């Protein structure tokens, strides 16, 4: 008989790319008997497998993974869509007081924030035609318009941030209300432990990125890119994302394979730096060194402490 006042428990594993989040999560999930919810904005798309470092079929047999392959490459999964699916899964997997914690794993900060902080996200789908019309006015004019219709949002958005400026204007013109009025947070009431992985030595992180790039190529990444280009064309937005763009340039004869690899490594390092900046601004993440040989045992000990405290407070 299930209790009526069950409370989920969530362990989030985050941090820059190539720090070993997936491997740690699988090891923890096997010990806990848990499932893994992916928090990666590209792994949600089908067919983009090797270049997004999706868990292999073998790894998925070891531990059930969710929020992977839930969207066609030609579709757009919004943060609100992701949040809704994640919240539904968290509820469904927490049917009793004795349910193991759910692992939320990935490097997409906004996905994690949407779940862990309960972001209130305006239910406005992307409006390509409206965005095109606004974009034609130029960023300077768009930002001036935003200052007029939503000065609160404008204060939080950099004048050169065209993506957030367009989104704020889009929401305003579709709903008639400023995005600043529709946003906010409704944090979940269940216990959350946030684990962060990072490399204290940037040279080690570069080596990790280089090694993973070589592993992707050895696994057939170029064949995957070639297939995707033939099926969807180079104009597909996902083809212009990290790694795929560089490999597509090589296949088009614009750069050598060596150059494609070096650009991928460089751009991945830059991406990791941006991720680090995002996550370091989150105050309640507990950080661990990804290169520590005792990483699994250290994190396992912390998770056990978290679960013990959870059982005492239920």
C-alpha positions as CSV (number, residue, x, y, z in Angstrom):
1,X,0.0,0.0,0.0
2,X,1.5,3.3,-1.1
3,X,1.6,6.2,1.3
4,X,-0.4,9.2,0.2
5,X,2.2,11.8,1.2
6,X,5.2,10.4,-0.6
7,X,8.1,12.7,-1.4
8,X,10.6,12.2,-4.2
9,X,14.3,12.7,-3.7
10,X,16.5,14.0,-6.5
11,X,20.3,13.8,-7.0
12,X,21.4,16.2,-9.8
13,X,24.8,15.6,-11.3
14,X,26.0,18.6,-13.4
15,X,29.1,20.4,-14.6
16,X,31.1,21.1,-17.8
17,X,31.2,18.7,-20.7
18,X,33.6,15.8,-20.7
19,X,33.9,15.6,-16.9
20,X,32.5,12.1,-16.6
21,X,29.0,12.9,-15.5
22,X,27.4,10.0,-17.3
23,X,29.9,7.4,-16.1
24,X,29.5,8.5,-12.5
25,X,25.7,8.6,-12.8
26,X,25.5,5.0,-14.2
27,X,27.7,3.7,-11.4
28,X,25.6,5.5,-8.8
29,X,22.3,4.4,-10.4
30,X,23.4,0.7,-10.4
31,X,24.2,0.9,-6.6
32,X,20.9,2.7,-5.8
33,X,18.6,0.9,-8.2
34,X,17.7,4.4,-9.7
35,X,16.8,5.7,-13.1
36,X,18.6,8.5,-14.9
37,X,16.8,11.5,-16.4
38,X,19.0,13.3,-19.0
39,X,19.4,17.0,-18.8
40,X,21.1,17.5,-22.2
41,X,19.4,19.8,-24.8
42,X,20.8,17.8,-27.8
43,X,20.3,14.3,-26.5
44,X,16.5,14.8,-26.6
45,X,16.8,14.6,-30.5
46,X,16.7,11.3,-32.3
47,X,19.5,10.2,-34.6
48,X,22.0,12.7,-33.2
49,X,23.8,10.1,-31.2
50,X,27.6,9.9,-31.3
51,X,28.3,13.6,-31.5
52,X,26.1,14.3,-28.5
53,X,27.8,11.6,-26.4
54,X,24.5,9.8,-25.8
55,X,24.7,6.8,-23.5
56,X,25.3,3.7,-25.5
57,X,22.6,0.9,-25.9
58,X,24.7,-1.2,-23.5
59,X,24.7,1.6,-20.9
60,X,21.0,2.0,-21.3
61,X,20.5,-1.7,-20.6
62,X,22.5,-1.3,-17.4
63,X,20.4,1.6,-16.2
64,X,17.1,3.0,-17.6
65,X,17.6,6.4,-19.2
66,X,14.8,8.9,-19.9
67,X,14.4,12.2,-21.8
68,X,16.6,10.9,-24.5
69,X,15.3,10.5,-28.1
70,X,12.0,12.1,-27.4
71,X,11.9,14.6,-30.3
72,X,12.5,14.6,-34.0
73,X,15.4,16.6,-35.3
74,X,13.0,18.7,-37.4
75,X,11.0,19.6,-34.3
76,X,11.8,22.0,-31.4
77,X,11.6,20.9,-27.8
78,X,11.1,24.0,-25.6
79,X,12.4,24.3,-22.1
80,X,8.8,24.2,-21.0
81,X,8.2,20.9,-22.8
82,X,11.3,19.5,-21.2
83,X,10.3,20.7,-17.7
84,X,6.8,19.2,-18.0
85,X,8.1,15.8,-19.1
86,X,10.8,15.8,-16.4
87,X,8.3,16.7,-13.7
88,X,5.9,14.0,-14.8
89,X,8.6,11.4,-14.7
90,X,9.8,12.5,-11.3
91,X,6.3,12.1,-9.9
92,X,5.7,8.7,-11.6
93,X,9.0,7.2,-10.4
94,X,8.4,8.3,-6.7
95,X,5.5,6.1,-5.8
96,X,6.5,5.3,-2.3
97,X,8.7,6.4,0.6
98,X,11.1,3.6,-0.3
99,X,11.7,4.7,-3.9
100,X,15.4,5.2,-4.7
101,X,16.4,8.8,-5.5
102,X,16.1,9.9,-9.1
103,X,19.3,11.0,-10.9
104,X,19.0,14.1,-13.1
105,X,22.2,14.2,-15.1
106,X,23.6,16.7,-17.7
107,X,25.2,19.9,-18.6
108,X,22.3,22.0,-19.9
109,X,22.0,24.6,-17.1
110,X,18.6,25.9,-18.1
111,X,17.1,22.4,-18.2
112,X,18.5,21.7,-14.7
113,X,17.3,25.1,-13.4
114,X,13.8,24.6,-14.9
115,X,13.4,21.4,-12.8
116,X,15.4,22.2,-9.7
117,X,14.1,25.7,-9.2
118,X,10.7,25.1,-10.7
119,X,10.9,27.9,-13.3
120,X,7.7,29.4,-14.4
121,X,8.0,29.4,-18.1
122,X,5.5,31.3,-20.4
123,X,3.6,28.8,-22.5
124,X,4.5,30.5,-25.8
125,X,5.8,28.4,-28.6
126,X,8.5,29.9,-30.9
127,X,7.0,32.2,-33.6
128,X,9.3,32.0,-36.6
129,X,7.4,34.7,-38.6
130,X,7.3,37.1,-35.8
131,X,10.9,36.6,-34.9
132,X,11.9,37.1,-38.5
133,X,10.0,40.4,-38.6
134,X,11.5,41.6,-35.4
135,X,15.0,40.5,-36.4
136,X,14.8,42.6,-39.5
137,X,14.5,45.7,-37.4
138,X,18.0,45.1,-35.9
139,X,19.0,44.3,-32.3
140,X,19.3,48.0,-31.3
141,X,15.7,48.8,-32.3
142,X,14.4,45.6,-30.7
143,X,16.1,46.3,-27.4
144,X,14.6,49.8,-27.4
145,X,11.2,48.3,-28.0
146,X,11.7,45.9,-25.1
147,X,12.7,48.8,-22.8
148,X,9.4,50.4,-23.6
149,X,7.1,47.4,-23.2
150,X,9.0,45.5,-20.4
151,X,11.6,47.7,-18.7
152,X,12.0,45.1,-15.9
153,X,13.1,42.4,-18.4
154,X,15.3,44.8,-20.3
155,X,17.3,45.5,-17.1
156,X,18.1,41.8,-16.9
157,X,18.9,41.3,-20.6
158,X,22.2,42.6,-22.1
159,X,21.6,45.1,-24.9
160,X,23.5,42.7,-27.3
161,X,21.6,39.6,-26.3
162,X,19.4,39.2,-29.4
163,X,18.1,35.7,-28.4
164,X,16.6,36.8,-25.1
165,X,15.5,40.1,-26.5
166,X,13.5,38.4,-29.2
167,X,12.0,35.9,-26.8
168,X,10.8,38.7,-24.5
169,X,9.3,40.6,-27.3
170,X,7.7,37.4,-28.7
171,X,6.0,36.6,-25.4
172,X,4.8,40.2,-25.0
173,X,3.2,40.3,-28.5
174,X,1.6,36.9,-28.2
175,X,0.3,37.2,-24.7
176,X,-0.1,40.9,-24.3
177,X,1.8,40.7,-21.0
178,X,5.4,41.4,-20.2
179,X,7.6,38.3,-19.8
180,X,8.8,39.6,-16.4
181,X,5.2,39.2,-15.1
182,X,5.0,35.6,-16.4
183,X,8.3,34.4,-15.1
184,X,9.3,33.4,-11.6
185,X,10.1,30.3,-9.6
186,X,8.0,27.6,-7.8
187,X,10.7,25.4,-6.3
188,X,9.8,21.8,-5.6
189,X,9.3,20.8,-2.0
190,X,11.2,17.5,-2.2
191,X,14.9,17.2,-1.1
192,X,17.5,17.8,-3.7
193,X,21.3,17.1,-3.7
194,X,23.3,18.8,-6.4
195,X,26.7,17.3,-7.2
196,X,29.0,19.2,-9.5
197,X,32.0,17.7,-11.4
198,X,34.9,19.8,-12.7
199,X,38.6,19.5,-13.6
200,X,40.8,21.7,-11.5
201,X,43.5,21.3,-14.2
202,X,42.4,22.8,-17.5
203,X,45.1,20.8,-19.3
204,X,43.4,17.6,-18.1
205,X,40.0,18.8,-19.3
206,X,41.5,19.5,-22.7
207,X,43.0,16.0,-22.8
208,X,39.5,14.6,-21.8
209,X,37.9,16.5,-24.6
210,X,40.5,15.5,-27.2
211,X,40.2,11.8,-26.1
212,X,36.4,11.9,-26.4
213,X,36.6,13.5,-29.8
214,X,38.8,10.7,-31.0
215,X,36.5,8.1,-29.5
216,X,33.5,9.7,-31.3
217,X,35.3,9.5,-34.6
218,X,36.4,5.9,-34.0
219,X,32.7,5.1,-33.2
220,X,31.6,6.3,-36.6
221,X,30.8,9.9,-36.0
222,X,31.6,11.0,-39.6
223,X,29.3,8.4,-41.0
224,X,26.6,9.7,-38.7
225,X,27.1,13.3,-39.8
226,X,27.1,12.3,-43.5
227,X,23.8,10.4,-43.0
228,X,22.2,13.4,-41.2
229,X,23.4,15.8,-43.9
230,X,21.9,13.6,-46.6
231,X,18.6,13.2,-44.8
232,X,18.1,16.7,-43.4
233,X,20.5,19.0,-45.2
234,X,23.1,21.5,-43.9
235,X,20.4,24.1,-43.0
236,X,19.0,22.0,-40.1
237,X,19.7,24.0,-36.9
238,X,21.2,21.0,-35.1
239,X,23.8,20.6,-37.9
240,X,25.2,24.0,-36.8
241,X,25.8,22.8,-33.2
242,X,29.0,21.9,-31.5
243,X,31.0,19.2,-33.4
244,X,28.5,18.6,-36.1
245,X,29.3,21.9,-37.8
246,X,33.0,21.2,-37.8
247,X,32.6,17.7,-39.2
248,X,30.2,18.9,-41.8
249,X,32.8,21.5,-42.9
250,X,35.3,18.7,-43.3
251,X,32.9,16.6,-45.3
252,X,32.2,19.6,-47.6
253,X,35.9,19.8,-48.3
254,X,36.3,23.2,-46.6
255,X,38.8,22.1,-43.9
256,X,40.9,19.0,-43.3
257,X,40.0,16.4,-40.7
258,X,42.9,17.5,-38.5
259,X,41.5,21.0,-38.6
260,X,37.9,19.8,-37.9
261,X,39.2,17.9,-34.8
262,X,41.2,20.8,-33.5
263,X,38.2,23.2,-34.0
264,X,35.9,20.8,-32.2
265,X,38.3,20.5,-29.3
266,X,38.7,24.3,-29.2
267,X,35.0,25.1,-29.4
268,X,34.2,22.3,-26.8
269,X,36.7,23.9,-24.4
270,X,35.1,27.3,-24.9
271,X,31.7,25.7,-24.3
272,X,33.0,24.0,-21.1
273,X,34.2,27.4,-19.9
274,X,30.7,28.9,-20.4
275,X,29.2,26.0,-18.6
276,X,31.6,26.4,-15.7
277,X,30.6,30.1,-15.4
278,X,26.9,29.1,-15.3
279,X,27.3,26.4,-12.7
280,X,29.7,28.3,-10.5
281,X,27.0,30.9,-10.0
282,X,24.7,28.3,-8.4
283,X,25.5,28.4,-4.7
284,X,24.2,25.1,-3.5
285,X,26.2,22.8,-5.8
286,X,28.7,20.6,-4.0
287,X,31.8,20.3,-6.2
288,X,34.0,17.2,-6.7
289,X,37.2,16.8,-8.7
290,X,36.4,14.7,-11.8
291,X,40.0,13.4,-11.8
292,X,40.0,12.2,-8.2
293,X,40.6,8.4,-8.2
294,X,38.2,8.0,-5.3
295,X,35.4,10.1,-6.9
296,X,32.8,7.4,-6.9
297,X,33.3,6.5,-3.3
298,X,33.3,10.2,-2.2
299,X,30.1,10.9,-4.0
300,X,28.5,7.7,-2.8
301,X,29.3,8.6,0.8
302,X,27.7,12.1,0.3
303,X,24.6,10.5,-1.3
304,X,24.2,8.1,1.6
305,X,24.4,11.1,4.0
306,X,21.7,12.8,1.9
307,X,19.4,9.8,1.9
308,X,19.9,9.3,5.7
309,X,18.9,12.8,6.4
310,X,15.9,12.5,4.0
311,X,14.7,9.4,5.9
312,X,14.9,11.3,9.2
313,X,12.9,14.2,7.9
314,X,10.0,12.3,6.2
